[in-house]
Amino acid sequence: MIKNIGIIIFAALAAPLSAQKLGYVDSDLILNKMPEYKSAQKQLDDQAAEWQSKADQMQAEVDQLYKDYRAEEVLLTKEQKTAKEEAIVNKENELFKFREDKFGQTGELFKKREELIKPIQDKVFEAVQKVAKTEGLSFIFDKAGGVLMLYADPKYDKTFEVMEELGIPNDQNQNQNQR
């Protein structure tokens, strides 16, 4: 009797699941086909390279101060040593603050990425939602995201439908070969 109830419950729960329609997209492919994404990414890369160059220059200054200190250490008075050590520590703190301000979790690069990339991601998200509703899909997974997808039947790939919704030209044969 309990076995029969278990089978009935399993069947009742499994029936709605089998009616669910699934799809997936490759957001990396979509984003990399969008000129505005490439432009935004280039702006971010250029800015990050500029700031990294400045950080490298500051690090070289810290290294030189320390090297000079080590070379002169035996000749310096206690007060001179203290002054040089403070100068090194101040320069290190300045470097740390610069890196944190530019590259930290709430730094300028993060804010710039939010400003440039988020609207593009929102546009893709809206297109995904529209394709899902048009095709009656219950779920759409991102092949490029953190979801582990061990197998994906290409017939459920909605990448090109989303690209079409966004007005992104694509050569489906070429893109299929790149996957």
Secondary structure, DSSP 8 states (H G I E B T S, - for coil): -HHHHHHHHHHHHHHHHHT--EEEE-HHHHHHT-HHHHHHHHHHHHHHHHHHHHHHHHHHHHHHHHHHHHHHGGGS-HHHHHHHHHHHHHHHHHHHHHHHHHHSTTSHHHHHHHHHHHHHHHHHHHHHHHHHHHHT-SEEEETTSSS--S---GGGB-HHHHHHHHT----HHHHHHH-
